[in-house]
Amino acid sequence: MTDALGIDKELNLKKKQRAPKVKLDDQRLLSEKGIPKLRKMAPRLKFKGKGHEFSDTARLLSFYQEWLDDLFPKATFLDALAMVEKAGHKTTVRNARLKWIDELRPKASFE
């Protein structure tokens, strides 16, 4: 009778593999969605200037929020900013930042 119910059969239970936890680290910050995308989007950002400081600041914050939502959508804006600041102090990000600064520096021509 127990054979008909399938009680004696061994069950094959496997735990599901969890998806790896995505982190906002220096590698993600230097990826194509990170700072390089921010640099490509930056020319679109236009400020009105004197007398429009409040609206210019709001425009800048919404610009950063749009970028961070694409880079790391799970975190709130303030949490993502804190993570970016923490990752920005790492050597790889610092070296990349110095490289980008050198690229924009005008080359001295000796004649």
N, C-alpha and C positions, 0 to 999 in steps of 0.2 A: 504494500500500500504506500509506503514512503517513497518508493521508486517513482510512482505515478505523480507525486507532488514535486519531485525534483529537489527534495531536501538534502539528499546525500551528495548532490553535485557541488563541486567547488566553484565558488564565484571568482571571477577574475576582475577585481576592482583596481583600477589605476587612478591615481590622482591626476587631475588636469594640470598641465604646466601653466604656470602664471606667465603672463606677458612681462617682459623685463620692465622695471620701473624706469621711466624716462626722467632724466635729471637735467637741470639747466647748469651745465658745466662749461669749462673753457672750450671743449671740442664743439659743443652745440653752438656756443657763442661765435666761434670762428667758422661755422658751417655756412653754406650758401644762404640759409634763412636768417643768419645772425647779422653780425656787423657789416659784412659785404652788402647785404640787402639794404641795410640802413643807409649806407653810403650811396647806393644807387637811388634811393628814394629821396635823399636830402635835397637835391635841386628843386623838387616840387614844392618844398616848404617856402612860402613867401610871407614876409612880415610887413606890416603896414608902417611901423615906425613910431615916432614920437606922438604921444597922445593916445596910442592904441596898445599900451603895454599889457593891459589886462587881457584883451582879445588875442594878442600875440602869444602870451603865456598859455592861454587856453588852447590855442592852435598847436603850440609845441607839445603840450602834454597829450593832446589827442593823437598827434603824430607818433609819439613814443608808445602810446597805448595800442594803436593799430599795429605797430611793429611787434610789440611784445605779445599781443594776442595771437599773432601768426607764429611767432617763435616758440612760445610756451603757453598754450591756451588753458592749461589746467590751473595755473596760478592766478591769483588776483594781481592787479596792477602793482600794488605796493610790495607784495611778496616777490614778484618777478623782478622789480627794481632792486630789491635787496640781494637777490640771487645774482643778478648781472653785476652788481657792485662787488660782490664777493669773488665771482669768477674773474672779474676784470683785474684783480690784483695778482693773478697767477702769471708766471714767467712767460708762458706761451702767448697769452693775450698781450702782455706788455711788449714783447718783441714784435708781434704783429702790428701793434699800434705805432711803435717807433719806425717800422718799415713804411707804414702808410704816411707818416709825417714826412719821412725822407723823400718819398715819391712826389709829394706836393711842393717840396722846397725847390725854389728856383736854382738851377745849376749855375755855378759861377764859371764864367768863360774868361779864360786868360788869353789875351791877345798880345 
